[in-house]
Amino acid sequence: MPGMAPSDQFIQRRWALAGGSHDRIIHILRIIFPIAIIIVVAMMAITPLIGRRDLSFMLSRDHIATSKERMNLKKAIYRGHDDHGRVFELKAESATQPDSSDPQLFLTDLIAEITLDSGPATVTAPHGRYNMDSNILTIDGPAELVMSNGYHVNGQDIVLDLDKRLITSQRPVSGKTPNGHFQGQSINVDLINGKAVMDGQTHTHFDRRSGD
């Protein structure tokens, strides 16, 4: 090209040679671009999930199924805080979100661990639905509540409000305390204040030896 210095012409020829810098750069870009695309797609998929409340998804899972479902995890652990900063943790054998527009997670073999001033409380159940927006765990079927102060409750179809630390059930319940046993047709449990109110046909039995 007229007016081009010999050194510039030499650089252009080297750039165009097979195996030169140009070919090496193209080869590197062919490797980097697919990896970058995968990373961007993964971030786009995860971001809507972790943006809800103060809930973190721990990546301690054995398998992620690829299907029409928004999320399908195995060995899932969810940690978060309620409106007052109190910690809770949900563990499940599996967690499924059928639709990304639905904030509910369907859990199996779940364990809910709740931090209280009096000590931890644990709710276990074969099945449950956790709403990430309302912070409510709904259990369809049997459930068991165990508290560190010795209270033990067995019930059906309970609703656990993780913000208010309230448990309600309109189905028959039974359980035991450090002082005896009880049963009723429904129950409301205030975990923060350690109070339980039963309705319907209630029966209680106190063990006199507990006071010895």
N, C-alpha and C positions, 0 to 999 in steps of 0.2 A: 504494500500500500504506500503511495507517495507520501513522503514526509514522516514515515514511521521509522524510528531508530532501529538499527540492527538488533539491539538487545530485546526490544519489544517484539520483533518478529520471532526471535528465538523462543521467547516465553510462550507465545501463542502456539508455536509448533509443538513444544513440549506438552502443553495443555491438551492438545488434540490427539496426541499419540496414544495408541492402545496400551493400556496398563499404566497410563500416566495419572497425574493428580485428579483429572476429571473423572476417569473411570473409578478410581478408588473412592471418591466422594459419592458417586452414584451408588456404588455397592454398599457403602455405609448407610446411606439414606434409605435404601431398600430394606435394611434390617431395622432401623430405628423407627420408621413411620408405622409399621404394623404394631410394634410394641406400644408406641405412644397412643395409638387408637384404642387398643385394649385397655390401657390405663384410664383414658378419658371415659370410655363406656362404663367401666367398673365404678368410677367415682360418681357418674350420673345415676347409676342404679342404687348406690348406697346412700347418697346425700339426702333424698326424701325421707328415708327411714330414720336416720339419726337426727333429723331436724325437729322431731316431735318431743316436746317437754324436755326433761333432763334425763333421758333414757339412753343408755349406751348399749350397743350390741357387741358383746365380746365374741371374738372370732374363734372361740374354742369349740369348733363343730367338726364332725366327722365327714359330713357330706352336704353339698349344696345341690339340690335337684334343679335341673333346667326344665321348666314347663311353662304353662300359661299362668301359673300362680306367681304373684308378686314376690313371695319369699317362702322358702321351704327349708328349714334348718333342722339339723339333728344335733342333739346334745347342746341345746341353746342355754345361754345364761344372760339375763337382762338385769341391769342394775340401774337404779334411779333414786330420785328424791321426791318427796311430796311437797306440797306448797309451803311447808314449814322447815324444809331442809332435812327431814328425817329420812333415813336410808331404808330402802327395801330392796329385796333381790328375788327374782323369779328364776327358777331352774326348771327345765322341761326336757323330756326325752325328744320331743319334736315340737316345732313351732311353725305354723302355716298362716300366711296372710293371703287369702284367695284373690283379693283385688287391692291394688295400690290405693284406691280411693276409699277403702274401708279400713278404719283404724284398728280393727279387731284382729288379734292374734289368737288362733286356735291352738291350745296347748294340750299335750298328753303327758301323763305321769309327772305332774307338776308339783313343785315345792315352792311355797311363798314364805320367805323369811322376813320378818318385820322387826325393826329395832324399836324397843320401848324403853322408857326410863326404868321400869321394873325388871328388864331383861328381854331376851328375844322371845318372839312368838312365831310358831310355824304352822302353816296350813298345808296339808297334803291332799291330793285328789287325783283320780285317774284322768279326768278331763276338765278343761276350763277354757274360758274366753277372757282375754285381757284386752281392754280398750285403752289404747295409748293416749287418746285425747282426754277421756274422763278419769283415767287412773283407777278404773274399777275392774275387779276380777270377779267374773260370774262363773260359778261351778254348777254344772248340770250333772247331778248324781251325788254319790256319797263324798263326804269330806270329813277331815279330822283336824281339829285345832288343839295344839299343845302349847301351853304357856309355862314359863320358867317358875311361876309361883305354885305349880302343882295342879292347875286347872286343865281338864282334859274334856273336850266336847266332840261328840260324833253327831253329824247331821246330814241333811240332804238339801241339794239345790240352794246353796248359800250365795250371798252377795257380799263381797269384801270391798269396802271403800278404802283405798290405800291413802287417800288424802286425810279423811276424817278418822281413820283407824276404827271403823265400825263394821261389824259383821251382823247380817240379818238373814233369817230363814223363816219361811212360813210353813215349813215341814217339821214333823216330829223330830225331837233331838233327845239325846241322853248324854250323860257324862259323869265325871267325878271331880271332887274338890279334895283338898287336904282333910276336910271334915266329914265327907260322906259322898252320897250319890244323888243324882237328880234326873228327872225327865220331864218333858213338856211337849206341847203341840207346836210351839214356835218359840223363837228366841231372838233377842237383840243384845249384842255384846259391844260394850264400849271398852276397847282395848286400852285406851289412854288412862281412863279412870279405874279400870279393873272391875267394871260392873256388868252384870248380866240380868236381863229381865225376860222371864218366860210367861207366855200366855196359854190359855186353854187348860186342859186337864194336867195340872202339874203335880208331881210327886217328888218329895225329897226324903232322904234318909240320912240321918247324922250318926256317925260312929262315935259313941261316947268315949271310947278308948283313945280317940285322937287328942283329947284334952289332957290325958294323963302325962 
